[in-house]
Amino acid sequence: MTFTTTLSEHRLMLTPLSVETLQVNLGKLCNQACKHCHVDAGPKRTEMMTREAIERCLEILARSPTITKLDLTGGAPELNDHFDFFVAEATKLGKHVIVRHNLTVTLDAHPISGKSMEYLPELFRTHRVEVISSLPYFQERETDSQRGAGVYAKSIASLRLLNAVGYGDEASGLILNLVYNPVGAYLPPEQAAIERQFKDELWKRHRIVFNNLYVITNMPINRFRHFLERAELYDTYMTKLMNAFNPAAAEGVMCRSLISVGYDGTLYDCDFNQMLHLPVNHGAPATIWDFDLDMLLQRSIVFGEHCYGCTAGAGSSCGGATVAKG
């Protein structure tokens, strides 16, 4: 059954509600090459957003008071040469900046220039950036299984650096959120329960604190889809997602309040559509160069079978579950 058929059966019309977040992919270069990565990012990727495109995004933010959040992603967005500029200028505009930070990028030298990235925690603190970091599990074996040998140890070291400048401390207002992806072809557990477990274990093992844990369903696209197909688990996984479809989760999908921008300036309904090369629907502005907020609010959202990943169980978005348990 197609996703649009499922929506029709539940009499759901998922139209845009607003554009509160501009999510910008700064490039596919990354210091890691994780098994679940839907971006297919890695150290050998060369795609990168230009300074000119970043300046155009800043123009859009300046002219769009209803867009209150800038969500920077990649790859590792920090590896874009103009990352620091983008963060500083967006902050000057009064926008809340979010960075999808993989933790280890702070401790690894830039894969092209070789420059040190250890300044990042202080940069984040200066501009009060919200940091969202993926940590597959609070134990080493599971994390390294998904993200590569040695990633867990570096992630813990990076978390300590963030804690040292105030991140994760409720009194500081510096937000550090972690992201949990299941290791394998499974649906994520209930968010509140595993958040409690992560907080307890990371404090007990490493004296690390953070604010929230987001659980995100692994999307059956790109690198994770290839893993599923090699393991002959793709059909089984898709059946799990379809059987777990939740109308309440569908109502809260992130594409209703977000626009995704590719490194080349192309506009998409979400980051996942971006990686599948499914741009915004016909009639809507195609790129940042002809960006029109009113027209984007009138667009039809482009859906596909991968959208079952965002609507299974408690839902999945860039901010974790979209509905509370029960």
Salt bridges, closest charged atoms under 4 A:
ASP40 OD1 - ARG223 NE 3.65
GLU47 OE2 - ARG45 NH2 2.63
GLU55 OE2 - ARG51 NE 3.07
GLU59 OE1 - ARG56 NH1 3.01
ASP71 OD2 - ARG100 NH2 2.72
GLU78 OE2 - HIS101 ND1 2.59
GLU89 OE2 - LYS92 NZ 3.01
ASP108 OD1 - LYS154 NZ 2.39
GLU122 OE2 - ARG125 NH2 2.42
GLU130 OE1 - HIS96 NE2 2.62
GLU142 OE2 - ARG141 NH2 3.29
GLU201 OE2 - LYS204 NZ 3.53
GLU201 OE1 - ARG205 NE 2.84
GLU229 OE2 - ARG225 NE 2.80
GLU251 OE1 - ARG256 NH1 3.23
ASP269 OD1 - ARG299 NE 2.59
ASP271 OD2 - HIS38 NE2 2.42
